[in-house]
Amino acid sequence: MILLVAFSIITTLNIIFIIVLLILYLVILVYGSYSICSGFYVKTYCSAKIAKREIAITFDDGPNGEVTGNVLNILKDSDIKACFFLIGENAANNEDIIERMNNEGHLIGNHSFTHSNYYDLYSSGRMMDDLMATENAIFKITGRKTRLFRPPFGVTNPAIKKSTAKLNYLVIGWSIRSFDGTISDPDKIFKRVCRRLKPGAIILFHDNNPKILSILSRFIEYVTKNEYKIVRLDTLLNITSYK
C-alpha cells in the first residue's frame, strides 16, 4: 500500500514537472517570436554598441500620400537621413515619394507587401513571394534592391529566418519603440522616446499618421540640444544596405 501511494506521488510529480517544462517551453517560444531583439530565431540588428552619441531613426508602414512627404520636408530642412521600411502595396500611386526618398539619400527597406495580420503564419515560400513583390516594387522605382527587412509587428519565426536567409536580407529591429501608432498624446510619445535615448539607439516611428510631424520636429530639436547626431542606419550599424 505504501509503495502504491509512493508510486502515485512520484507519477503525479513527474506529470507536474512535464507540464511545467511544457509551459516554460511555450513561454520561451512566445518570447522569442514577439521580442524581435532576442535573436531567438534570427540575428536581428536592434542597436549599435558604440560610445559616440549617434542614433538612427526609422519609419514603418509608409509611404503615405498625406504624411510621408511632410516627414521628408522636415528631414531635408535638418539635413537628416532616415530609413523607411515600406509596405509594398503602398508603393502604388506613391512612386514620386519613394523616388524622392531615394534621391534625397534615405534608405529604403522592406516591410512586407500587405502587412497582413497573419504574416507570421505564412510558409517560408509564401513569405519569399511576399518579400519579392515588395522588393520588385521598390526596384522598379529606384533601381535598387534593398537588403533591409523589418518583420510586420516585429515577429520572427523559423519561416522568417529561412526566407530572409535565402533572399540575403538583414533583419532590422529597434531599441526604442515610440508607440506612436497606439499612444494618442504626442507629448507622451515624445517624452517616452527621449527618456530612452542613448548612444547607438534605433528609433521606430511611423510615417502614416499626421501626429508624427510635430513629434519629429521636437525630437530633432531635443537631439541637437543634447549633442546627439542622427546618422543613417547603415552608417550606425556599419552594414551594406543594398544588394
Backbone torsions as a table, in degrees:
resi	resn	phi	psi	omega
1	MET	NA	-44.3	179.4
2	ILE	-62.4	-42.5	179.5
3	LEU	-63.4	-37.9	179.8
4	LEU	-65.5	-42.1	177.8
5	VAL	-64.5	-43.2	179.4
6	ALA	-61.6	-43.6	179.5
7	PHE	-62.5	-39.9	179.8
8	SER	-64.5	-41.3	179.6
9	ILE	-64.7	-46.3	-179.0
10	ILE	-62.5	-42.9	178.8
11	THR	-61.2	-43.5	178.8
12	THR	-62.0	-44.3	179.0
13	LEU	-62.9	-39.2	178.7
14	ASN	-63.7	-42.0	178.8
15	ILE	-63.3	-43.8	178.6
16	ILE	-62.0	-41.9	-179.7
17	PHE	-62.4	-42.7	179.5
18	ILE	-64.6	-41.9	178.7
19	ILE	-62.6	-42.5	179.1
20	VAL	-62.0	-42.8	178.9
21	LEU	-62.8	-41.6	179.5
22	LEU	-64.3	-42.1	178.4
23	ILE	-63.3	-44.7	179.1
24	LEU	-60.9	-41.2	179.2
25	TYR	-63.0	-43.2	179.1
26	LEU	-65.3	-38.9	177.8
27	VAL	-61.6	-43.7	179.5
28	ILE	-63.2	-42.7	179.5
29	LEU	-62.7	-43.7	179.9
30	VAL	-65.4	-44.6	178.8
31	TYR	-61.0	-45.1	-179.8
32	GLY	-62.3	-34.4	-179.4
33	SER	-75.3	-42.7	-171.5
34	TYR	-97.8	-5.5	174.4
35	SER	-106.8	94.7	-171.3
36	ILE	-60.9	-28.9	-177.0
37	CYS	-86.2	0.8	178.6
38	SER	-70.3	-26.5	-177.1
39	GLY	65.7	23.0	-174.7
40	PHE	-65.0	-41.9	-178.4
41	TYR	-103.3	-36.3	-174.1
42	VAL	-148.1	145.6	177.2
43	LYS	-61.5	129.1	-177.3
44	THR	-129.0	135.8	177.2
45	TYR	-91.5	111.4	-177.3
46	CYS	-115.7	-15.8	178.4
47	SER	-170.0	172.0	175.5
48	ALA	-113.5	136.5	178.6
49	LYS	-87.4	85.0	-177.6
50	ILE	-134.6	159.1	177.1
51	ALA	-95.9	-24.7	-179.8
52	LYS	-63.1	146.5	-178.3
53	ARG	-82.5	67.6	178.7
54	GLU	-121.1	142.1	179.3
55	ILE	-139.9	169.5	175.1
56	ALA	-130.6	147.4	176.4
57	ILE	-116.5	142.1	-178.6
58	THR	-132.2	154.7	180.0
59	PHE	-129.6	136.5	178.3
60	ASP	-111.2	160.1	164.3
61	ASP	77.4	6.6	175.5
62	GLY	-91.0	-168.2	-3.3
63	PRO	-78.7	149.4	178.1
64	ASN	-114.3	125.7	-174.1
65	GLY	-61.6	-24.7	-177.2
66	GLU	-98.0	-22.7	-172.0
67	VAL	-112.2	-44.4	-170.0
68	THR	-58.9	-39.3	178.7
69	GLY	-59.2	-39.6	178.2
70	ASN	-70.5	-34.0	173.5
71	VAL	-61.1	-44.0	178.8
72	LEU	-62.7	-36.3	177.6
73	ASN	-62.2	-44.5	-180.0
74	ILE	-63.4	-44.2	180.0
75	LEU	-64.5	-40.5	-179.9
76	LYS	-64.4	-43.4	-179.8
77	ASP	-61.0	-29.7	-178.3
78	SER	-100.8	3.5	-179.3
79	ASP	53.9	51.2	-178.9
80	ILE	-118.5	138.3	177.1
81	LYS	-107.5	134.4	-178.5
82	ALA	-122.8	-178.9	174.0
83	CYS	-122.6	127.9	-179.3
84	PHE	-110.1	118.2	176.4
85	PHE	-93.7	110.3	-169.3
86	LEU	-96.8	144.6	169.1
87	ILE	-87.2	126.0	-171.1
88	GLY	-56.6	-42.6	-177.3
89	GLU	-67.6	-18.4	177.5
90	ASN	-77.8	-10.3	179.3
91	ALA	-66.8	-32.8	179.3
92	ALA	-60.5	130.1	-179.5
93	ASN	70.5	4.2	176.2
94	ASN	-125.4	25.6	-177.6
95	GLU	-59.5	-37.2	-178.7
96	ASP	-65.1	-34.8	179.4
97	ILE	-68.8	-43.1	179.9
98	ILE	-66.0	-40.1	177.4
99	GLU	-62.5	-39.0	178.2
100	ARG	-66.0	-43.6	176.3
101	MET	-51.3	-50.5	-176.9
102	ASN	-65.0	-45.5	-177.8
103	ASN	-66.0	-29.2	-178.5
104	GLU	-91.4	7.3	170.9
105	GLY	89.0	13.9	176.6
106	HIS	-84.3	153.5	174.4
107	LEU	-83.2	150.7	177.2
108	ILE	-125.4	126.9	-179.2
109	GLY	-119.5	168.7	-177.9
110	ASN	-95.8	130.4	179.8
111	HIS	-128.5	30.2	-178.5
112	SER	81.9	169.3	-176.5
113	PHE	-87.9	-37.0	-177.5
114	THR	-122.2	-9.0	-175.7
115	HIS	55.0	45.8	-177.8
116	SER	-62.9	143.6	175.3
117	ASN	-64.5	-17.4	-177.5
118	TYR	-107.3	17.9	-174.7
119	TYR	-57.2	-40.6	-177.0
120	ASP	-71.0	-6.5	176.6
121	LEU	-97.3	-3.4	179.5
122	TYR	-65.8	150.9	168.3
123	SER	-72.7	162.3	179.7
124	SER	-61.8	-34.3	178.3
125	GLY	-64.8	-43.6	179.1
126	ARG	-67.8	-36.4	176.7
127	MET	-61.7	-43.4	-180.0
128	MET	-61.4	-41.9	177.5
129	ASP	-61.1	-42.1	179.8
130	ASP	-64.0	-47.1	-179.8
131	LEU	-63.1	-42.0	-179.5
132	MET	-65.9	-34.8	178.0
133	ALA	-62.1	-41.9	178.2
134	THR	-70.7	-43.4	179.4
135	GLU	-58.0	-43.1	-179.3
136	ASN	-68.4	-36.4	177.9
137	ALA	-63.6	-41.6	178.8
138	ILE	-68.7	-43.1	-178.6
139	PHE	-62.7	-38.7	-179.2
140	LYS	-60.3	-31.6	-177.9
141	ILE	-91.0	-41.0	-171.7
142	THR	-104.6	-20.1	-174.9
143	GLY	75.5	17.0	-178.0
144	ARG	-129.8	145.3	178.6
145	LYS	-109.8	113.9	-176.9
146	THR	-72.2	152.0	172.4
147	ARG	-107.8	-1.1	-171.4
148	LEU	-99.2	129.5	179.6
149	PHE	-134.8	131.5	172.3
150	ARG	-117.9	115.9	-177.5
151	PRO	-63.9	141.1	174.1
152	PRO	-54.7	133.5	179.1
153	PHE	65.4	5.9	179.8
154	GLY	70.3	21.6	-178.4
155	VAL	-90.8	134.5	175.2
156	THR	-123.3	155.7	178.9
157	ASN	-164.1	177.7	-178.1
158	PRO	-59.0	-34.3	179.6
159	ALA	-65.6	-39.0	177.1
160	ILE	-67.0	-40.7	177.4
161	LYS	-58.7	-46.0	-176.8
162	LYS	-67.6	-46.6	-176.2
163	SER	-69.2	-40.0	179.9
164	THR	-70.2	-33.9	177.6
165	ALA	-65.3	-43.1	-179.1
166	LYS	-65.7	-32.4	-177.4
167	LEU	-96.7	6.2	177.0
168	ASN	59.5	45.6	177.5
169	TYR	-97.4	151.2	168.8
170	LEU	-102.8	129.5	-178.7
171	VAL	-88.7	125.2	-174.7
172	ILE	-113.0	126.6	175.5
173	GLY	-107.9	-138.0	-179.4
174	TRP	-160.9	160.4	173.1
175	SER	-110.6	-19.0	177.3
176	ILE	-129.9	114.3	177.3
177	ARG	-100.6	120.3	-173.3
178	SER	-75.4	-23.8	-173.2
179	PHE	55.8	34.1	179.4
180	ASP	-70.8	-10.9	177.0
181	GLY	-89.1	-14.2	-177.1
182	THR	-120.3	-31.9	177.8
183	ILE	-83.0	125.9	-174.3
184	SER	-82.4	-26.9	-175.1
185	ASP	-87.8	112.7	179.9
186	PRO	-58.1	-33.8	-179.7
187	ASP	-65.2	-39.2	177.2
188	LYS	-65.4	-39.4	178.3
189	ILE	-63.6	-47.1	179.7
190	PHE	-58.1	-48.6	-178.9
191	LYS	-65.3	-37.3	178.7
192	ARG	-59.8	-46.8	-178.4
193	VAL	-67.2	-44.9	-176.6
194	CYS	-64.8	-36.6	179.8
195	ARG	-63.5	-30.3	-175.0
196	ARG	-95.9	2.2	-174.6
197	LEU	-68.1	132.9	173.7
198	LYS	-158.2	162.9	-178.0
199	PRO	-54.8	136.7	177.4
200	GLY	87.4	3.6	-175.5
201	ALA	-70.6	144.7	170.2
202	ILE	-114.5	122.1	-172.9
203	ILE	-106.3	134.9	179.5
204	LEU	-102.4	113.7	170.9
205	PHE	-116.1	175.1	173.9
206	HIS	-127.6	137.8	-179.3
207	ASP	-106.6	34.1	177.6
208	ASN	-121.0	17.1	179.8
209	ASN	-139.4	127.0	-176.0
210	PRO	-56.4	-25.8	-176.0
211	LYS	-67.2	-16.8	179.0
212	ILE	-65.5	-23.5	-174.7
213	LEU	-64.9	-47.5	179.1
214	SER	-70.2	-36.2	179.2
215	ILE	-64.6	-45.0	-177.4
216	LEU	-62.9	-43.5	179.3
217	SER	-61.8	-45.3	178.7
218	ARG	-64.3	-40.0	-177.5
219	PHE	-66.2	-43.0	178.6
220	ILE	-61.4	-41.1	177.5
221	GLU	-63.0	-42.9	179.7
222	TYR	-63.5	-45.3	-179.6
223	VAL	-59.2	-45.1	-179.1
224	THR	-62.6	-44.5	-179.6
225	LYS	-64.6	-28.7	-178.6
226	ASN	-98.7	18.5	171.9
227	GLU	60.0	34.4	169.5
228	TYR	-95.9	154.7	176.1
229	LYS	-121.8	131.0	176.8
230	ILE	-91.4	118.3	-179.5
231	VAL	-116.5	165.8	179.8
232	ARG	-69.2	149.2	-174.0
233	LEU	-56.0	-43.7	-178.7
234	ASP	-67.7	-29.0	175.3
235	THR	-69.6	-44.7	-179.8
236	LEU	-60.7	-44.1	-174.2
237	LEU	-92.4	-8.8	-177.6
238	ASN	56.6	54.9	-178.5
239	ILE	-126.5	162.6	173.4
240	THR	-95.5	121.9	-168.5
241	SER	-96.6	-11.2	179.0
242	TYR	-127.6	150.1	-179.0
243	LYS	-76.7	NA	NA
